[in-house]
């Protein structure tokens, strides 16, 4: 479905704006954790909204990475391809993606980073095992983490704790120092990838006539249930918010949920929004079809290339010319538009280049 690429391409644009703001915007907000937020701090509307829209990015990347893997691998299984070879391919690809954070990305940043590529890559590697489990068991495992993950963080990573554990940060909490940042722990993002994998299996079953519930109906139903559960947890304002509680009834505080580490409210809100948006995109795709060079399709099909190029250029230019936090939000959107205008044709070129040369290169299939 082109709508999967559209969804991925849409959040690539949101991510670009957020990363430009992170590097250049002196008023960039980074308070989406009980550890970083000071109670009573201001949440300016447009600054907050710009940051909040980017919350959708990582859940979409991780969920759809699981979906894409399931679509590809389950087809290989159906063709009788050797299971050990499939596992080997999963482990190599996951390791390649995960190692980009502490190497290439960290080199340009000037400190060790374990962020979204680490989380996606390591979660992929775990799927070499989890792919053998039934969809029902996978759903139970994922929902168990969303339900009980806060208990683990409450024991080992409570707000106000002066010491942080690097070991815990790799798996369920977070860690920040001058030379090391770990903000994307494995377990919550693995849970999201597992759900994406189950969705990929569902798409294959639906295509083969083994499931009568259509994707639009399924996504809308699950999306609205997820959003209602988010609203209930945020209203009661206790467990499920990862200690980042709502201070009033303003829209900012309703949406001011914890991403580091992900709370149940964050997960429910973002996955719920993703499902509703994907359902709408499927409807649009049925009405208008797919344009080969449509911007969302192109960015969605070249997501890794887009991520690496824009991230390295943004950070590299800021380091080279000492441009960190020198602009405002208005300038952030202008810079983002310029970057997008440059990267879009570059991504069209790369997609064509990859299609012609992927069989000749070991690395191209991973980018």
BELFENVEN-V507128 format. One record per residue. N is the residue number from 1. OMEGA is omega in degrees with one decimal (* if undefined). D_CENTER is the distance of its C-alpha to the mean C-alpha in Angstrom with 2 decimals. Layout:
BEGIN
N OMEGA D_CENTER
N OMEGA D_CENTER
END
This chain:
BEGIN
1 176.8 19.29
2 -178.2 18.60
3 176.1 16.64
4 177.0 13.69
5 177.5 13.88
6 -179.0 14.62
7 179.0 11.53
8 179.0 9.43
9 178.6 12.11
10 -178.5 12.15
11 174.0 8.77
12 178.7 9.89
13 176.8 12.88
14 179.9 11.40
15 178.8 9.61
16 179.7 13.06
17 -178.9 14.92
18 -179.1 13.09
19 174.6 13.68
20 178.3 17.20
21 -179.2 17.78
22 -176.1 16.67
23 -168.4 19.15
24 -172.1 21.98
25 -177.3 22.06
26 -178.9 24.43
27 -179.1 23.43
28 179.3 19.65
29 175.9 18.56
30 -173.3 16.70
31 -174.0 17.95
32 176.1 15.03
33 176.6 16.54
34 179.7 20.03
35 -175.1 20.75
36 -176.8 20.29
37 175.1 21.57
38 -177.6 25.36
39 -179.9 26.74
40 -180.0 28.41
41 179.6 26.49
42 175.2 26.26
43 -177.5 23.17
44 -168.2 24.40
45 -173.9 23.37
46 175.0 22.04
47 -179.6 20.48
48 -178.1 18.72
49 179.3 17.70
50 178.3 16.28
51 -175.3 14.12
52 179.7 13.26
53 -179.4 12.11
54 175.8 9.28
55 -178.3 8.04
56 -168.3 6.88
57 -173.9 4.51
58 176.0 1.29
59 178.1 3.60
60 179.2 4.75
61 -174.4 3.87
62 179.6 4.75
63 -177.2 7.25
64 171.7 8.64
65 175.9 9.01
66 178.5 11.07
67 -179.4 12.82
68 177.9 13.80
69 -179.4 15.06
70 -179.9 17.06
71 -178.6 18.58
72 -171.3 19.68
73 179.1 20.83
74 174.3 22.53
75 177.2 24.50
76 178.3 25.56
77 179.8 26.68
78 178.7 28.66
79 177.9 30.36
80 178.1 31.48
81 -175.1 29.70
82 -176.4 30.32
83 -180.0 27.82
84 177.3 28.20
85 176.8 27.35
86 179.0 24.17
87 178.6 23.17
88 179.3 24.18
89 178.9 22.03
90 -177.2 18.91
91 -180.0 19.78
92 -178.9 20.57
93 179.6 17.48
94 179.7 15.22
95 179.5 17.54
96 -179.2 17.56
97 -176.8 13.84
98 -174.9 13.88
99 179.9 17.06
100 -179.2 15.88
101 -177.5 14.57
102 178.8 17.95
103 -173.4 19.95
104 -178.8 19.26
105 -179.3 16.69
106 179.7 18.87
107 -180.0 21.99
108 -178.2 21.21
109 -179.2 20.00
110 174.9 23.16
111 -177.5 21.70
112 -179.8 19.77
113 170.4 16.00
114 -172.2 13.76
115 -168.3 10.22
116 179.5 6.90
117 174.6 9.30
118 -177.2 11.41
119 -179.4 9.12
120 -177.0 8.23
121 -178.7 11.91
122 177.1 13.52
123 176.2 11.95
124 -179.4 13.22
125 178.7 16.51
126 -178.4 16.83
127 173.5 16.65
128 175.0 19.97
129 -171.3 21.47
130 -178.9 19.56
131 -179.0 20.04
132 -178.3 23.70
133 179.2 23.36
134 179.0 24.02
135 179.5 21.49
136 -179.8 23.26
137 178.3 22.96
138 178.9 19.25
139 179.0 18.70
140 179.8 21.03
141 -178.8 19.28
142 -178.8 15.82
143 177.0 17.58
144 178.1 19.73
145 -179.5 17.02
146 -177.4 15.78
147 -170.9 19.52
148 -179.0 20.84
149 179.8 18.20
150 176.7 19.62
151 179.7 23.00
152 178.4 22.08
153 178.1 20.67
154 179.2 23.80
155 -170.3 25.97
156 -175.3 24.45
157 -177.8 22.41
158 177.0 24.26
159 179.6 24.22
160 178.3 27.01
161 -174.9 27.02
162 -179.0 28.43
163 178.5 27.43
164 -180.0 23.99
165 177.4 23.61
166 179.9 21.75
167 179.2 21.91
168 -177.5 20.38
169 179.1 17.55
170 -172.8 16.49
171 -176.3 16.30
172 -178.6 15.79
173 176.2 16.56
174 -177.4 16.24
175 178.8 18.77
176 172.6 19.79
177 -178.1 22.97
178 -172.5 24.51
179 -176.1 23.66
180 177.5 20.69
181 175.6 17.29
182 -176.1 15.13
183 -178.4 12.35
184 -179.0 9.80
185 -171.9 12.26
186 -164.5 12.33
187 -180.0 13.52
188 -179.3 11.16
189 172.8 8.16
190 178.4 10.98
191 178.3 12.05
192 178.3 9.06
193 177.3 9.54
194 177.6 13.18
195 176.3 13.02
196 177.7 11.47
197 178.9 14.36
198 177.8 16.81
199 176.8 15.91
200 176.3 16.59
201 179.3 19.85
202 -179.7 20.70
203 177.8 20.45
204 178.5 22.82
205 179.7 25.12
206 179.5 25.28
207 -179.2 26.15
208 177.4 28.84
209 -179.4 30.24
210 178.0 29.45
211 -174.0 27.59
212 -179.5 29.19
213 -177.7 26.45
214 -177.1 24.82
215 179.9 21.07
216 179.2 21.63
217 -179.4 23.56
218 -177.2 21.21
219 178.9 18.05
220 -179.2 20.13
221 -179.5 21.73
222 -179.9 18.72
223 -179.1 16.95
224 176.1 20.08
225 -180.0 20.66
226 -179.7 17.25
227 177.1 17.96
228 177.5 21.48
229 175.1 20.51
230 -177.3 18.33
231 -179.4 21.42
232 -179.8 23.74
233 -179.1 22.00
234 178.4 21.66
235 -178.8 25.28
236 162.6 26.69
237 178.0 24.83
238 -179.8 25.05
239 -177.8 23.32
240 -179.0 19.71
241 179.9 18.89
242 173.1 18.49
243 176.9 21.57
244 -171.5 20.22
245 177.6 22.77
246 -176.9 23.63
247 178.1 26.67
248 -177.5 27.97
249 175.1 27.47
250 -178.9 26.13
251 178.1 23.07
252 -176.6 21.37
253 172.8 21.98
254 -176.4 20.98
255 -176.3 17.47
256 -174.3 17.50
257 -174.3 15.39
258 172.5 14.20
259 -174.8 10.73
260 -8.1 12.55
261 -176.0 12.95
262 175.1 11.22
263 174.7 14.21
264 179.4 15.16
265 176.7 15.51
266 -176.8 12.00
267 -179.4 10.74
268 -178.9 13.59
269 -174.1 13.23
270 177.7 9.69
271 176.7 10.18
272 177.0 13.67
273 179.6 13.03
274 -177.7 10.84
275 178.8 13.78
276 179.3 16.40
277 179.2 15.10
278 177.5 14.88
279 178.4 18.34
280 179.5 19.69
281 176.6 18.44
282 177.9 20.20
283 178.4 23.28
284 179.9 23.22
285 178.9 22.91
286 -178.0 25.93
287 -171.1 27.85
288 -178.5 27.37
289 -174.8 26.21
290 171.8 24.15
291 -173.4 25.05
292 -178.6 24.45
293 174.0 23.74
294 -170.8 21.91
295 -179.6 19.44
296 178.6 16.39
297 -177.9 17.46
298 -179.1 18.12
299 178.6 14.89
300 -179.4 12.98
301 180.0 15.44
302 -170.6 15.23
303 -177.9 11.56
304 177.8 12.15
305 179.4 15.46
306 -178.2 14.33
307 -175.9 11.80
308 -176.3 14.62
309 -175.2 17.40
310 -178.5 16.29
311 -177.7 15.00
312 179.5 18.23
313 179.9 20.48
314 -176.7 19.34
315 179.9 19.79
316 179.0 22.79
317 179.6 24.62
318 178.5 24.11
319 -175.3 25.50
320 -174.7 28.28
321 178.6 29.59
322 -175.0 28.63
323 179.5 26.74
324 173.4 24.35
325 -179.6 24.42
326 -176.1 27.31
327 178.6 26.36
328 -176.0 25.51
329 178.8 23.05
330 178.7 25.27
331 177.7 25.27
332 -179.0 21.49
333 177.2 21.32
334 179.0 24.16
335 179.1 22.66
336 179.2 19.38
337 178.6 21.63
338 178.1 23.59
339 -178.5 20.68
340 179.2 19.49
341 178.8 23.12
342 -173.6 23.40
343 -177.7 20.20
344 177.7 20.61
345 177.7 23.91
346 178.1 22.79
347 175.1 19.97
348 177.4 22.69
349 -176.3 24.86
350 178.6 22.36
351 178.5 21.61
352 179.7 25.38
353 -179.5 25.98
354 -179.6 23.52
355 -177.8 25.10
356 -170.4 28.51
357 -173.8 27.88
358 -179.2 25.18
359 -179.4 28.01
360 -173.5 29.66
361 176.5 26.82
362 -170.7 25.11
363 -174.0 22.19
364 -177.6 21.51
365 179.3 20.05
366 -174.2 17.18
367 * 16.38
END
